[in-house]
């Protein structure tokens, strides 16, 4: 049975477009990670500063392994665009 990871990001008001560009750029890398069945980026219709990354994985361990592979400089770059830390949870089907 797979697991779905949903992570919410909120952009600072002056960083909506750059955050969307950054998140869009990382989706293919996530989707091609071992154990990832799919990855989708969603932007809030009524709140364009709100983004969700919806990932389907074969296991929590596979997701966590992919996160450890993110270069620290990418994490630092995205943190400057955020209005608070990302929030995420795992969900079972």
C-alpha positions in Angstrom: 0.0 0.0 0.0 1.3 3.5 -0.9 1.4 6.6 1.1 0.6 10.2 0.0 2.6 13.1 1.3 1.0 16.5 1.1 3.2 19.5 1.9 1.9 23.1 2.1 4.1 26.1 1.3 3.1 29.7 1.8 4.9 32.3 -0.3 5.8 35.7 1.0 3.6 38.3 -0.9 6.6 39.4 -3.0 7.8 35.9 -3.8 4.7 34.1 -5.2 6.1 33.8 -8.8 9.6 32.8 -7.7 8.3 30.2 -5.3 6.1 28.7 -8.1 9.0 28.6 -10.4 11.2 26.9 -7.8 8.6 24.3 -6.9 7.8 23.7 -10.6 11.5 23.1 -11.2 11.8 20.4 -8.5 8.7 18.4 -9.4 10.4 16.3 -12.1 13.2 15.4 -9.8 10.8 14.3 -7.1 8.7 12.3 -9.6 11.8 10.5 -10.8 13.0 9.5 -7.3 13.0 5.9 -6.3 9.7 4.9 -4.9 7.7 7.9 -6.2 4.6 7.1 -8.2 3.6 10.7 -8.8 4.2 14.3 -7.8 1.9 17.3 -8.5 2.1 21.0 -7.7 -1.1 22.9 -6.9 -1.5 26.6 -6.4 -4.4 28.1 -4.4 -7.2 29.4 -6.6 -8.4 31.9 -4.1 -5.1 32.3 -2.3 -2.3 32.2 -4.9 0.4 32.4 -2.2 -0.6 28.9 -1.0 1.0 25.9 -2.7 0.6 22.2 -2.2 2.9 19.5 -3.4 1.1 16.2 -3.5 3.4 13.1 -3.8 2.5 9.5 -3.9 5.2 7.1 -2.6 5.6 3.4 -2.1 6.6 4.1 1.6 7.4 6.9 4.0 11.0 5.7 4.0 11.3 6.4 0.3 10.0 9.9 0.7 12.4 10.6 3.6 15.3 9.3 1.6 14.5 11.7 -1.3 14.3 14.6 1.1 17.8 13.8 2.4 19.0 14.1 -1.2 17.9 17.8 -1.5 21.0 20.0 -1.6 21.2 22.3 1.4 21.6 25.3 -0.8 18.2 24.6 -2.4 16.6 24.4 1.0 18.2 27.7 2.0 17.1 29.4 -1.3 13.5 28.3 -0.8 13.3 29.4 2.8 13.9 33.0 1.8 10.7 32.8 -0.3 8.4 31.4 2.4 6.1 33.1 4.9 6.7 30.5 7.6 8.0 26.9 7.5 6.4 24.3 5.2 3.9 22.0 6.8 3.4 18.4 5.7 1.7 15.2 6.6 1.5 11.6 5.4 -1.9 10.1 4.4 -2.9 6.5 3.7 -5.4 5.6 1.0 
